[in-house]
Amino acid sequence: DHDGRLGGAGETREIYNPSLRPAKTTMYEVGIEHVLPFSLVTTFRAYAKYNVDQASTIQIVVGGRKYSVYRNSNYEDIRGAEVKVQRTVGRFVNGWFSYEKSASRAGEVGLKQLDPNPSNVQQFEAFARSNKPEGTFRALLQLSTPRDWGEVRGGWSLSIVQTYRSGG
């Protein structure tokens, strides 16, 4: 960056790191589906997702000036379960209803800042942010006309989607 003055000296604010590892996501999912009468399909599934090596910055203080360097230090773990009931083969009414409950925890590892003064150096805490398991209700109702009613009257549909989750 430049301070904007004629003849002024430039200043380094960020240093990019071409040696960063790519962020990695590993996801595990297990579930079961069962077809009930009236073409209702029920699905039960549980999952876990692990995100590691996400990029973040560390602040370096040299001679009273600060700049940031990118590094691999962020991570996040997500786990949850879902129950879903759906109907997709009806002529007039289709849709689904689901309830999903998930929780996550995330954080960073390593130091927040490097400073010549050791009392200013702070370290990230493991799993610094987490949430309580929260539930989410989702529903889709689709009303439609069959395609065999012709080009003008057939193939129309009206979809209503609703989501509800308590909290922020």
Secondary structure, 3 states (H helix, E strand, C coil): CECCCCCCCECCCEECCCCCCCCEEEEEEEEEEEEEHHHEEEEEEEEEEEEEEEEEEEEEEECCEEEEEEEEEEEEEEEEEEEEEEECCCCCEEEEEEEEEEEEEEEECCECEECCCHHHCCECCCCCEECCCEEEEEEEEEEECCHHHCCCCCCCEEEEEEEEECCC
